[in-house]
Amino acid sequence: MKIVIIEDERITAKDLEQTLIEIDPDIEIVAVIRSVKEGLTYFSHQPNPALIFSDIRLGDGLSFEILKQVKVPVIFCTAYDEYALHAFQVNGIGYVLKPFTEESVAAALTKYNELTRANETEIGRQYEKMKDIFETVRPKISSLLIHYKDTVVPIRISDIALFCLKNEVLTLYTFDHKRYYPNMSLDELEELLGDLFFRANRQYLIARSAIVHASSLLSRKMSIHVSIKHDDIITISREKSPQFLKWLQASPV
């Protein structure tokens, strides 16, 4: 069986690929796609696979933009909340919760047999409904998964003070002064974490609960003072300052 994986996290994609082949050595992973743009290009000139395993939110948009063009059975790999999972169940679409196990992936392959009985029109209708849901509902996650060698470390969102990109290295700082290195970009994290964090500039994504106060600078910029020890001065441009102040006084979602 030919399978395409749509997943922008390289480690997750590799783990899924190995798990699928361990379950069934006859499975052939014909492509691993990491963005909406890459997916649209790939399927414009490649034959459809028998099955797709797909993440939902990619760095440049929702995977539904790809899938509505393909209309083949899809198993979604997701870390979404109970509301979103209910949407999967109502629409009869298969899913695997992250972090997945061999057992959950095997169960998803069994679900594939049910998906193949749906015609293309029905599959397209289901994906359009799911697209509407995920465009209006932001994922609610309690932990961020950090991959290190052969381990996955869950870091609670409430424990994260800020993210800093420096010398092309992204570092996660916790309130108890630990450091981790996410395998994601600041843009992806900003999209994933929602209104609990603010993108101060190109280098910093800061938790609301980490902010002690903000000060005005002579250049009409603002500097942010955080509750953890941090040597660099975190600044916000004068253009972005009103947005920051509005965010700071709003109730977290």
Buried (B, 14 or more C-beta within 10 A) or exposed (E): EEBBBBBBBEBBBBBBBEBBBEBEEEBEBBBBBBBBBBBBEBBEEEEEBBBBBBBBBBBBBBBBBBBBBBBBBBBBBBBBBEEBBEBBEEBBBBBBEBBBEEEBBBBBBEBBEEBEEBEEEBBBBBBEBBBEBBEEEBBBBEBBBBBEEEEBEEBEBEBBBBBBBEEEEBEBBBBEEEEBEBBBBBEBBBBBBBEBBBBBBEBBBBBBBBBEEBEEEEEEBBBBEBEBEBEEEBBBBEEBBEEBEEBEEEEEE
